[in-house]
Amino acid sequence: MINKRVKNELGEEVFSQALDIFMKSAKKDFMLLNLYTESKDYTNAKSTSHKLIGSCLAIGIKKIPTLLRKLDEDLKKRYYNPNDLLEINTMYEELKSYVQQE
């Protein structure tokens, strides 16, 4: 779920703080992404997905950035597949569970 290399490079304490900051910010961003896509606000949805891609990569989160990139490409065409968004949300929920267990 999370790239251990990033964790090792940052050190346990810094990584833990960075992950905590990410999770607080991501909660809002994932909620906004859902609201924007459901209301067909493709400009803000694309901006939010792009922001989340960078945040996920910075903290070393795997798989979610790939799904977000696909959504990002679809949003450029002013379209999205609800199943893709469902998969992203499922991965985010799994990430939350993983972080709580750590």
Buried (B, 14 or more C-beta within 10 A) or exposed (E): BBEEEBBEEBEEEEBBEBBEEBBEEBEEBBEBBBEBBEEEBBEBBBBBBBBBBEBBBEBBBEBBBEBBEBBBEBBEEEEBEEEBBEBBBEBBEEBBEEBEEE
